[in-house]
Amino acid sequence: MAKRASPEVNAGSMADIAFLLLIFFLVTTTMEKDSGINRKLPPMQDDEQEDVIIKQKNIFTVLLNNKDQLLVEEELMELKNLKTAAIEFLDNGGDGSCTYCKGKRNPKSSDNPDKAIISLKNERKTSYGMYISVQNELVAAYNVLRNKRAQQEFGMSFTEMQKNVKDVNWVGNKEKLKEQIDQIKLEYPQKLSEVQ
């Protein structure tokens, strides 16, 4: 009995198919984008900068240790109370120059939201989750005050104003809305300092 020769498989078409599959998967898959904390860095300053004198009463100190404990203004504090304490500090209006501040006007606390600075310091072994939670609470304090002021002044929240200015389908005057947003940002500037 004679042996038959086995038919050869054309490997060239297999390579083409593999290449097409590779292109298909590259085109159809989506890559996850890394996300982080959205912070705007201050502009570069000239070397000949004057030293700014800041009164200690205008600095709200928040310390976060390696055991994830908060020390706010030299007192232990729970995370859930941080936002309220920051709001009271920022909206104090201690020197009376802030006409829109609704705080207690305590002369031992911040003079004006423009002068108030929140200073955050954390230790190296602080957990990332706690650090983010503290950041969120402090930013939320600014958002609460900005929302209240925008609602009082313009009849809509600051968050809604920011959403509308980005919305391409919003029919209002975007230039005027941007001016209003800038006004609220000037009245409650976000001065969050991270100390090393």
QUILIN-V31385 format. One record per backbone hydrogen bond with DSSP energy under -1.0 kcal/mol. NH is the residue of the N-H (numbers start at 1). CO is the residue of the C=O. E is the energy in kcal/mol with one decimal. If there is no record, write none. Layout:
BEGIN
nh	co	e
NH	CO	E
NH	CO	E
END
This chain:
BEGIN
nh	co	e
15	11	-1.9
16	12	-1.5
17	13	-2.1
18	14	-2.5
19	15	-2.3
20	16	-2.3
21	17	-2.4
22	18	-2.3
23	19	-2.2
24	20	-2.4
25	21	-2.5
26	22	-2.1
27	23	-2.1
28	24	-2.2
29	25	-1.7
49	47	-1.6
58	55	-1.7
59	56	-1.7
60	117	-3.0
62	119	-3.1
63	71	-2.5
64	121	-2.6
65	69	-2.0
68	65	-1.7
71	63	-2.6
72	75	-2.8
73	61	-2.4
75	72	-1.1
77	70	-1.7
81	78	-1.2
82	79	-1.2
85	81	-2.0
86	82	-2.5
87	83	-2.4
88	84	-2.3
89	85	-2.0
90	86	-2.8
91	87	-2.5
92	89	-1.1
94	110	-2.4
95	111	-1.3
96	93	-1.2
103	91	-1.6
105	92	-1.2
109	106	-1.6
115	112	-1.2
116	112	-1.5
117	58	-2.8
118	191	-2.7
119	60	-2.6
120	193	-3.6
121	62	-2.8
123	64	-2.0
126	123	-1.5
131	127	-2.1
132	128	-2.5
133	129	-2.1
134	130	-2.5
135	131	-2.4
136	132	-2.8
137	133	-2.1
138	134	-2.3
139	135	-2.5
140	136	-2.3
141	137	-1.5
142	138	-1.4
143	139	-2.3
144	140	-2.5
145	141	-1.9
146	142	-2.6
147	143	-2.7
148	144	-2.4
149	145	-2.3
150	146	-2.5
151	147	-2.4
152	148	-2.4
153	149	-2.6
154	150	-3.2
155	151	-1.1
161	157	-2.1
162	158	-2.3
163	159	-2.0
164	160	-2.5
165	161	-2.0
166	162	-1.0
167	163	-1.1
177	173	-1.9
178	174	-2.5
179	175	-1.9
180	176	-2.1
181	177	-2.4
182	178	-2.4
183	179	-2.0
184	180	-2.1
185	181	-2.3
186	182	-1.9
187	183	-2.1
188	184	-2.4
191	189	-1.2
193	118	-3.3
195	120	-2.6
END
